[in-house]
Amino acid sequence: MVHAAGLFVLPLSGCDTDTVFHQYCHVAPDGWERNDTLRLYTDTLRQDGTYQLSVGLRCNDDYPYKNIWIVIENQFAPPRLAWRDTVECQLVDSLNRMQRGIRVYQYDTPSGCRQLKKGQAGRFRVWHCMRQENLPGIMDVGIRIRRVH
């Protein structure tokens, strides 16, 4: 009985009708190499609007820094619309504690709003631009797109 109730609650808590895309790419267990470009592809959009893009990150205690700089290269078509954002994800609070998790930490950082058109499909290329070649502790990197207007 407990299991059935849990299954019923999970789908309802995950509903967000404004989210049109939310997907993660897994990073190799031995670390995220600077030249490891992650690729994600969206379905076509169902309506015109202003869309908020966010980068998601999951890491563990093996990650050695307080932040991470990530480059997101976006392309939507047709008509073609392309841009590149560099986003800083802060991973600790003012007391130097990792946030939102107990061994695996979840972060979502906005990367800007864009006007997109019905029928456009997107593709993303994501990589880190930290000085260290291989970043241990990064587990997953993802993109979320929400329609805000």
C-alpha positions as CSV (number, residue, x, y, z in Angstrom):
1,M,0.0,0.0,0.0
2,V,2.8,2.4,0.8
3,H,4.5,1.7,-2.5
4,A,1.3,2.4,-4.5
5,A,0.8,5.8,-2.7
6,G,4.4,6.7,-3.4
7,L,3.9,6.0,-7.1
8,F,0.8,8.1,-7.3
9,V,2.4,11.1,-5.6
10,L,5.6,11.1,-7.7
11,P,4.0,11.8,-11.1
12,L,1.9,14.6,-9.6
13,S,4.8,16.3,-7.9
14,G,6.8,16.3,-11.2
15,C,4.2,18.0,-13.3
16,D,5.2,21.4,-14.7
17,T,3.2,22.4,-17.7
18,D,5.5,25.3,-18.5
19,T,8.5,23.0,-18.9
20,V,8.9,22.0,-22.6
21,F,12.3,20.3,-22.3
22,H,14.3,18.9,-19.3
23,Q,17.1,16.5,-20.0
24,Y,20.5,15.5,-18.6
25,C,23.6,13.9,-20.0
26,H,25.7,11.6,-17.9
27,V,29.3,12.5,-17.4
28,A,31.9,9.7,-17.3
29,P,32.8,8.5,-13.7
30,D,36.5,9.4,-14.2
31,G,35.6,13.1,-14.6
32,W,34.4,15.7,-17.1
33,E,37.2,16.4,-19.6
34,R,37.3,19.9,-21.0
35,N,37.1,18.5,-24.6
36,D,34.0,16.3,-23.7
37,T,31.2,18.2,-25.3
38,L,27.8,17.1,-24.2
39,R,25.0,17.3,-26.8
40,L,21.2,17.6,-26.3
41,Y,18.4,17.9,-28.8
42,T,14.9,19.2,-28.2
43,D,11.6,18.4,-30.0
44,T,9.9,21.1,-32.0
45,L,8.2,23.8,-29.9
46,R,4.4,23.9,-29.9
47,Q,4.0,27.6,-29.6
48,D,5.7,31.0,-29.9
49,G,6.8,32.6,-26.7
50,T,9.5,33.7,-24.3
51,Y,11.5,30.7,-23.0
52,Q,13.7,30.6,-19.9
53,L,16.8,28.4,-20.4
54,S,18.6,26.9,-17.4
55,V,21.6,24.7,-16.9
56,G,21.3,21.8,-14.4
57,L,24.2,20.2,-12.7
58,R,24.6,17.2,-10.4
59,C,27.9,16.7,-8.5
60,N,29.2,15.0,-5.4
61,D,31.8,15.8,-2.7
62,D,34.7,14.9,-5.1
63,Y,34.2,18.2,-7.0
64,P,37.1,20.4,-5.7
65,Y,35.8,23.9,-6.4
66,K,33.1,26.3,-5.2
67,N,31.8,27.1,-8.7
68,I,32.0,25.9,-12.3
69,W,32.0,27.8,-15.5
70,I,30.0,26.2,-18.3
71,V,29.6,27.2,-22.0
72,I,26.3,26.5,-23.6
73,E,26.1,26.8,-27.4
74,N,22.5,26.9,-28.6
75,Q,20.9,26.6,-32.1
76,F,17.2,26.7,-32.9
77,A,15.8,26.4,-36.4
78,P,13.9,27.2,-38.6
79,P,14.4,30.1,-38.8
80,R,18.0,29.8,-37.6
81,L,18.7,31.4,-34.2
82,A,22.1,30.7,-32.5
83,W,23.9,32.1,-29.5
84,R,26.5,31.1,-26.9
85,D,26.3,31.7,-23.2
86,T,28.9,31.3,-20.5
87,V,27.3,30.6,-17.2
88,E,28.8,30.5,-13.7
89,C,27.2,27.9,-11.4
90,Q,27.8,28.7,-7.7
91,L,28.0,25.5,-5.8
92,V,28.4,26.6,-2.2
93,D,26.5,29.0,0.1
94,S,27.9,31.9,2.2
95,L,29.0,29.3,4.8
96,N,30.9,27.3,2.2
97,R,28.4,24.4,2.3
98,M,27.2,22.5,-0.8
99,Q,23.5,23.0,-1.4
100,R,20.4,20.9,-2.1
101,G,21.5,17.4,-1.4
102,I,23.3,14.9,0.8
103,R,26.2,13.3,-1.2
104,V,24.8,14.2,-4.6
105,Y,24.0,17.9,-5.0
106,Q,21.6,19.4,-7.5
107,Y,22.0,22.9,-9.0
108,D,19.9,24.9,-11.5
109,T,21.3,28.1,-12.9
110,P,19.3,30.4,-15.3
111,S,21.2,31.2,-18.5
112,G,18.7,33.7,-20.0
113,C,15.5,34.1,-21.9
114,R,14.9,33.9,-25.6
115,Q,12.0,34.5,-28.0
116,L,11.4,31.3,-29.8
117,K,8.9,30.3,-32.5
118,K,6.5,27.5,-32.9
119,G,8.1,24.7,-35.0
120,Q,11.6,25.4,-34.0
121,A,13.7,22.6,-32.7
122,G,16.9,23.1,-30.6
123,R,20.3,21.6,-30.2
124,F,22.7,22.3,-27.5
125,R,26.5,21.7,-27.0
126,V,27.7,22.1,-23.5
127,W,31.3,22.0,-22.1
128,H,33.2,23.4,-19.1
129,C,35.8,26.1,-19.4
130,M,37.6,25.6,-16.2
131,R,41.4,25.7,-16.1
132,Q,41.6,22.1,-14.9
133,E,41.4,19.6,-17.8
134,N,39.5,16.9,-15.9
135,L,36.9,17.8,-13.3
136,P,36.1,15.0,-10.9
137,G,32.7,14.8,-9.1
138,I,30.5,16.1,-11.9
139,M,27.9,13.5,-12.5
140,D,25.3,14.9,-14.9
141,V,24.8,18.2,-16.8
142,G,21.5,19.1,-18.3
143,I,19.3,21.8,-19.9
144,R,15.8,22.9,-18.9
145,I,13.6,25.1,-21.1
146,R,10.4,26.7,-19.6
147,R,7.9,28.8,-21.4
148,V,7.4,32.0,-19.3
149,H,5.1,34.0,-21.7
